[in-house]
Amino acid sequence: MFKNLGPMELGIILLIVVMIFGVGKLPEVGSAIGKSIRAFKKSQESDDEEEEETPKPKKRKAVKKTTTVKTPIDDKTQSA
């Protein structure tokens, strides 16, 4: 995704972030982003653990339903 992101591009992004939030807010922003990433990873790990604990439902065999249709020929053979 960020394969072509070099040092010049990272410097420009950092400069824009400093201009938007200011130097004093950078530690707070970094902390908030770090907490968000940790919470996201923790929720993914707990979802993976829950999937391992719950047994997968067994596949049921398909039941072939058959229907009978009476035709006029069947009615004549049964009544005779």
N, CA, C and O atoms as a GROMACS GRO file, in nm:
protein
  320
    1MET      N    1   0.082  -0.119   0.000
    1MET     CA    2   0.000   0.000   0.000
    1MET      C    3   0.087   0.126   0.000
    1MET      O    4   0.062   0.220  -0.076
    2PHE      N    5   0.190   0.126   0.087
    2PHE     CA    6   0.278   0.243   0.096
    2PHE      C    7   0.418   0.210   0.046
    2PHE      O    8   0.517   0.255   0.104
    3LYS      N    9   0.427   0.132  -0.059
    3LYS     CA   10   0.558   0.090  -0.108
    3LYS      C   11   0.638   0.205  -0.166
    3LYS      O   12   0.761   0.203  -0.159
    4ASN      N   13   0.574   0.303  -0.222
    4ASN     CA   14   0.644   0.414  -0.285
    4ASN      C   15   0.654   0.536  -0.194
    4ASN      O   16   0.672   0.648  -0.242
    5LEU      N   17   0.642   0.516  -0.063
    5LEU     CA   18   0.646   0.626   0.032
    5LEU      C   19   0.790   0.642   0.082
    5LEU      O   20   0.836   0.562   0.164
    6GLY      N   21   0.859   0.743   0.034
    6GLY     CA   22   0.998   0.766   0.070
    6GLY      C   23   1.012   0.868   0.181
    6GLY      O   24   0.912   0.914   0.236
    7PRO      N   25   1.137   0.904   0.215
    7PRO     CA   26   1.160   0.998   0.324
    7PRO      C   27   1.106   1.139   0.294
    7PRO      O   28   1.063   1.209   0.385
    8MET      N   29   1.108   1.179   0.169
    8MET     CA   30   1.057   1.313   0.133
    8MET      C   31   0.905   1.317   0.156
    8MET      O   32   0.853   1.416   0.209
    9GLU      N   33   0.835   1.213   0.116
    9GLU     CA   34   0.690   1.210   0.134
    9GLU      C   35   0.653   1.206   0.282
    9GLU      O   36   0.559   1.273   0.325
   10LEU      N   37   0.729   1.127   0.361
   10LEU     CA   38   0.703   1.121   0.505
   10LEU      C   39   0.726   1.256   0.571
   10LEU      O   40   0.652   1.295   0.661
   11GLY      N   41   0.830   1.330   0.527
   11GLY     CA   42   0.857   1.463   0.580
   11GLY      C   43   0.744   1.560   0.550
   11GLY      O   44   0.707   1.640   0.635
   12ILE      N   45   0.690   1.553   0.429
   12ILE     CA   46   0.579   1.640   0.392
   12ILE      C   47   0.456   1.608   0.475
   12ILE      O   48   0.386   1.699   0.521
   13ILE      N   49   0.429   1.480   0.495
   13ILE     CA   50   0.314   1.440   0.577
   13ILE      C   51   0.331   1.489   0.720
   13ILE      O   52   0.236   1.540   0.780
   14LEU      N   53   0.450   1.473   0.776
   14LEU     CA   54   0.478   1.520   0.913
   14LEU      C   55   0.461   1.671   0.923
   14LEU      O   56   0.405   1.720   1.021
   15LEU      N   57   0.508   1.744   0.824
   15LEU     CA   58   0.493   1.890   0.823
   15LEU      C   59   0.346   1.930   0.821
   15LEU      O   60   0.306   2.021   0.893
   16ILE      N   61   0.265   1.863   0.742
   16ILE     CA   62   0.122   1.893   0.736
   16ILE      C   63   0.054   1.862   0.869
   16ILE      O   64  -0.031   1.938   0.915
   17VAL      N   65   0.093   1.751   0.931
   17VAL     CA   66   0.036   1.715   1.062
   17VAL      C   67   0.072   1.820   1.166
   17VAL      O   68  -0.013   1.859   1.246
   18VAL      N   69   0.195   1.866   1.167
   18VAL     CA   70   0.238   1.970   1.262
   18VAL      C   71   0.160   2.098   1.237
   18VAL      O   72   0.121   2.166   1.332
   19MET      N   73   0.138   2.133   1.111
   19MET     CA   74   0.064   2.255   1.081
   19MET      C   75  -0.082   2.244   1.126
   19MET      O   76  -0.140   2.343   1.172
   20ILE      N   77  -0.141   2.128   1.113
   20ILE     CA   78  -0.282   2.111   1.149
   20ILE      C   79  -0.299   2.108   1.301
   20ILE      O   80  -0.382   2.181   1.355
   21PHE      N   81  -0.222   2.023   1.370
   21PHE     CA   82  -0.243   2.003   1.514
   21PHE      C   83  -0.155   2.091   1.602
   21PHE      O   84  -0.191   2.116   1.717
   22GLY      N   85  -0.045   2.137   1.553
   22GLY     CA   86   0.046   2.215   1.635
   22GLY      C   87   0.141   2.124   1.710
   22GLY      O   88   0.115   2.005   1.729
   23VAL      N   89   0.253   2.182   1.753
   23VAL     CA   90   0.357   2.103   1.820
   23VAL      C   91   0.310   2.052   1.956
   23VAL      O   92   0.345   1.942   1.996
   24GLY      N   93   0.231   2.131   2.025
   24GLY     CA   94   0.186   2.093   2.160
   24GLY      C   95   0.089   1.975   2.160
   24GLY      O   96   0.084   1.900   2.257
   25LYS      N   97   0.012   1.959   2.056
   25LYS     CA   98  -0.089   1.852   2.050
   25LYS      C   99  -0.035   1.720   1.995
   25LYS      O  100  -0.103   1.618   2.005
   26LEU      N  101   0.084   1.720   1.939
   26LEU     CA  102   0.137   1.598   1.877
   26LEU      C  103   0.147   1.480   1.974
   26LEU      O  104   0.110   1.369   1.936
   27PRO      N  105   0.194   1.497   2.098
   27PRO     CA  106   0.197   1.382   2.190
   27PRO      C  107   0.057   1.326   2.219
   27PRO      O  108   0.040   1.204   2.229
   28GLU      N  109  -0.041   1.413   2.231
   28GLU     CA  110  -0.178   1.367   2.256
   28GLU      C  111  -0.233   1.291   2.136
   28GLU      O  112  -0.297   1.188   2.152
   29VAL      N  113  -0.207   1.343   2.016
   29VAL     CA  114  -0.255   1.278   1.895
   29VAL      C  115  -0.187   1.141   1.879
   29VAL      O  116  -0.254   1.043   1.847
   30GLY      N  117  -0.058   1.136   1.901
   30GLY     CA  118   0.015   1.009   1.891
   30GLY      C  119  -0.035   0.907   1.991
   30GLY      O  120  -0.050   0.789   1.959
   31SER      N  121  -0.060   0.952   2.112
   31SER     CA  122  -0.112   0.862   2.216
   31SER      C  123  -0.250   0.809   2.178
   31SER      O  124  -0.277   0.690   2.194
   32ALA      N  125  -0.336   0.895   2.129
   32ALA     CA  126  -0.471   0.853   2.090
   32ALA      C  127  -0.466   0.754   1.974
   32ALA      O  128  -0.542   0.657   1.973
   33ILE      N  129  -0.378   0.778   1.878
   33ILE     CA  130  -0.366   0.686   1.765
   33ILE      C  131  -0.312   0.551   1.813
   33ILE      O  132  -0.361   0.446   1.770
   34GLY      N  133  -0.213   0.553   1.902
   34GLY     CA  134  -0.158   0.429   1.956
   34GLY      C  135  -0.262   0.347   2.032
   34GLY      O  136  -0.269   0.225   2.015
   35LYS      N  137  -0.342   0.415   2.115
   35LYS     CA  138  -0.448   0.345   2.189
   35LYS      C  139  -0.551   0.285   2.095
   35LYS      O  140  -0.599   0.174   2.117
   36SER      N  141  -0.584   0.357   1.990
   36SER     CA  142  -0.681   0.308   1.893
   36SER      C  143  -0.630   0.183   1.821
   36SER      O  144  -0.704   0.086   1.803
   37ILE      N  145  -0.504   0.186   1.782
   37ILE     CA  146  -0.445   0.070   1.713
   37ILE      C  147  -0.439  -0.050   1.806
   37ILE      O  148  -0.469  -0.162   1.765
   38ARG      N  149  -0.401  -0.028   1.933
   38ARG     CA  150  -0.396  -0.139   2.029
   38ARG      C  151  -0.534  -0.198   2.053
   38ARG      O  152  -0.548  -0.320   2.060
   39ALA      N  153  -0.635  -0.113   2.066
   39ALA     CA  154  -0.771  -0.162   2.087
   39ALA      C  155  -0.820  -0.241   1.966
   39ALA      O  156  -0.888  -0.342   1.981
   40PHE      N  157  -0.786  -0.195   1.847
   40PHE     CA  158  -0.826  -0.265   1.725
   40PHE      C  159  -0.760  -0.403   1.718
   40PHE      O  160  -0.827  -0.501   1.687
   41LYS      N  161  -0.631  -0.410   1.745
   41LYS     CA  162  -0.560  -0.538   1.743
   41LYS      C  163  -0.615  -0.634   1.849
   41LYS      O  164  -0.629  -0.753   1.824
   42LYS      N  165  -0.645  -0.579   1.968
   42LYS     CA  166  -0.699  -0.662   2.076
   42LYS      C  167  -0.834  -0.720   2.038
   42LYS      O  168  -0.862  -0.836   2.067
   43SER      N  169  -0.918  -0.640   1.974
   43SER     CA  170  -1.049  -0.690   1.934
   43SER      C  171  -1.037  -0.796   1.824
   43SER      O  172  -1.115  -0.891   1.821
   44GLN      N  173  -0.940  -0.781   1.736
   44GLN     CA  174  -0.918  -0.883   1.632
   44GLN      C  175  -0.871  -1.013   1.695
   44GLN      O  176  -0.915  -1.121   1.655
   45GLU      N  177  -0.782  -1.005   1.792
   45GLU     CA  178  -0.732  -1.125   1.859
   45GLU      C  179  -0.843  -1.196   1.936
   45GLU      O  180  -0.850  -1.319   1.935
   46SER      N  181  -0.930  -1.120   2.000
   46SER     CA  182  -1.038  -1.183   2.076
   46SER      C  183  -1.139  -1.246   1.981
   46SER      O  184  -1.198  -1.350   2.013
   47ASP      N  185  -1.160  -1.187   1.864
   47ASP     CA  186  -1.249  -1.247   1.764
   47ASP      C  187  -1.191  -1.378   1.714
   47ASP      O  188  -1.265  -1.475   1.693
   48ASP      N  189  -1.059  -1.383   1.693
   48ASP     CA  190  -0.994  -1.505   1.647
   48ASP      C  191  -1.006  -1.615   1.752
   48ASP      O  192  -1.029  -1.731   1.717
   49GLU      N  193  -0.992  -1.580   1.880
   49GLU     CA  194  -1.004  -1.679   1.987
   49GLU      C  195  -1.147  -1.733   1.996
   49GLU      O  196  -1.166  -1.852   2.018
   50GLU      N  197  -1.246  -1.646   1.979
   50GLU     CA  198  -1.384  -1.690   1.985
   50GLU      C  199  -1.416  -1.786   1.871
   50GLU      O  200  -1.492  -1.881   1.890
   51GLU      N  201  -1.360  -1.762   1.753
   51GLU     CA  202  -1.384  -1.851   1.640
   51GLU      C  203  -1.325  -1.989   1.666
   51GLU      O  204  -1.384  -2.089   1.626
   52GLU      N  205  -1.211  -1.995   1.734
   52GLU     CA  206  -1.149  -2.123   1.764
   52GLU      C  207  -1.230  -2.200   1.869
   52GLU      O  208  -1.236  -2.322   1.863
   53GLU      N  209  -1.291  -2.130   1.964
   53GLU     CA  210  -1.364  -2.195   2.073
   53GLU      C  211  -1.499  -2.250   2.027
   53GLU      O  212  -1.540  -2.356   2.073
   54THR      N  213  -1.566  -2.180   1.940
   54THR     CA  214  -1.698  -2.224   1.898
   54THR      C  215  -1.685  -2.334   1.793
   54THR      O  216  -1.614  -2.317   1.694
   55PRO      N  217  -1.754  -2.446   1.815
   55PRO     CA  218  -1.745  -2.554   1.716
   55PRO      C  219  -1.820  -2.516   1.590
   55PRO      O  220  -1.922  -2.448   1.593
   56LYS      N  221  -1.766  -2.561   1.480
   56LYS     CA  222  -1.830  -2.533   1.352
   56LYS      C  223  -1.949  -2.627   1.335
   56LYS      O  224  -1.940  -2.745   1.369
   57PRO      N  225  -2.059  -2.576   1.283
   57PRO     CA  226  -2.174  -2.663   1.262
   57PRO      C  227  -2.145  -2.768   1.157
   57PRO      O  228  -2.075  -2.742   1.058
   58LYS      N  229  -2.200  -2.888   1.180
   58LYS     CA  230  -2.179  -2.995   1.084
   58LYS      C  231  -2.265  -2.972   0.962
   58LYS      O  232  -2.377  -2.920   0.971
   59LYS      N  233  -2.210  -3.011   0.849
   59LYS     CA  234  -2.286  -2.994   0.726
   59LYS      C  235  -2.391  -3.104   0.718
   59LYS      O  236  -2.364  -3.221   0.744
   60ARG      N  237  -2.510  -3.064   0.683
   60ARG     CA  238  -2.618  -3.160   0.668
   60ARG      C  239  -2.623  -3.208   0.524
   60ARG      O  240  -2.590  -3.136   0.430
   61LYS      N  241  -2.665  -3.331   0.512
   61LYS     CA  242  -2.679  -3.385   0.377
   61LYS      C  243  -2.804  -3.326   0.314
   61LYS      O  244  -2.905  -3.304   0.382
   62ALA      N  245  -2.797  -3.302   0.188
   62ALA     CA  246  -2.911  -3.246   0.117
   62ALA      C  247  -3.017  -3.354   0.101
   62ALA      O  248  -2.987  -3.467   0.062
   63VAL      N  249  -3.139  -3.318   0.131
   63VAL     CA  250  -3.250  -3.411   0.116
   63VAL      C  251  -3.319  -3.379  -0.014
   63VAL      O  252  -3.360  -3.266  -0.040
   64LYS      N  253  -3.330  -3.482  -0.095
   64LYS     CA  254  -3.394  -3.462  -0.225
   64LYS      C  255  -3.544  -3.476  -0.207
   64LYS      O  256  -3.594  -3.580  -0.165
   65LYS      N  257  -3.615  -3.371  -0.239
   65LYS     CA  258  -3.759  -3.372  -0.227
   65LYS      C  259  -3.819  -3.418  -0.359
   65LYS      O  260  -3.783  -3.370  -0.466
   66THR      N  261  -3.912  -3.513  -0.348
   66THR     CA  262  -3.979  -3.560  -0.467
   66THR      C  263  -4.125  -3.524  -0.458
   66THR      O  264  -4.185  -3.530  -0.350
   67THR      N  265  -4.180  -3.489  -0.567
   67THR     CA  266  -4.322  -3.457  -0.571
   67THR      C  267  -4.389  -3.546  -0.674
   67THR      O  268  -4.331  -3.579  -0.778
   68THR      N  269  -4.510  -3.584  -0.644
   68THR     CA  270  -4.584  -3.666  -0.739
   68THR      C  271  -4.695  -3.581  -0.798
   68THR      O  272  -4.765  -3.507  -0.728
   69VAL      N  273  -4.708  -3.594  -0.924
   69VAL     CA  274  -4.810  -3.519  -0.996
   69VAL      C  275  -4.903  -3.621  -1.060
   69VAL      O  276  -4.860  -3.709  -1.134
   70LYS      N  277  -5.031  -3.608  -1.031
   70LYS     CA  278  -5.128  -3.699  -1.091
   70LYS      C  279  -5.164  -3.650  -1.229
   70LYS      O  280  -5.195  -3.533  -1.251
   71THR      N  281  -5.158  -3.741  -1.320
   71THR     CA  282  -5.197  -3.709  -1.457
   71THR      C  283  -5.328  -3.782  -1.487
   71THR      O  284  -5.364  -3.876  -1.415
   72PRO      N  285  -5.397  -3.742  -1.587
   72PRO     CA  286  -5.523  -3.811  -1.622
   72PRO      C  287  -5.501  -3.960  -1.649
   72PRO      O  288  -5.592  -4.040  -1.626
   73ILE      N  289  -5.387  -3.998  -1.696
   73ILE     CA  290  -5.361  -4.141  -1.723
   73ILE      C  291  -5.356  -4.217  -1.592
   73ILE      O  292  -5.407  -4.329  -1.585
   74ASP      N  293  -5.294  -4.160  -1.486
   74ASP     CA  294  -5.286  -4.226  -1.356
   74ASP      C  295  -5.424  -4.245  -1.297
   74ASP      O  296  -5.451  -4.349  -1.237
   75ASP      N  297  -5.514  -4.148  -1.313
   75ASP     CA  298  -5.648  -4.159  -1.259
   75ASP      C  299  -5.724  -4.274  -1.324
   75ASP      O  300  -5.798  -4.343  -1.255
   76LYS      N  301  -5.709  -4.296  -1.451
   76LYS     CA  302  -5.780  -4.402  -1.523
   76LYS      C  303  -5.731  -4.540  -1.481
   76LYS      O  304  -5.809  -4.634  -1.471
   77THR      N  305  -5.598  -4.551  -1.457
   77THR     CA  306  -5.546  -4.683  -1.420
   77THR      C  307  -5.583  -4.719  -1.279
   77THR      O  308  -5.600  -4.838  -1.250
   78GLN      N  309  -5.596  -4.624  -1.189
   78GLN     CA  310  -5.630  -4.653  -1.051
   78GLN      C  311  -5.778  -4.689  -1.037
   78GLN      O  312  -5.812  -4.775  -0.956
   79SER      N  313  -5.867  -4.626  -1.115
   79SER     CA  314  -6.009  -4.652  -1.101
   79SER      C  315  -6.050  -4.781  -1.170
   79SER      O  316  -6.157  -4.834  -1.140
   80ALA      N  317  -5.972  -4.833  -1.259
   80ALA     CA  318  -6.011  -4.954  -1.332
   80ALA      C  319  -5.980  -5.081  -1.260
   80ALA      O  320  -6.008  -5.189  -1.311
   0.00000   0.00000   0.00000
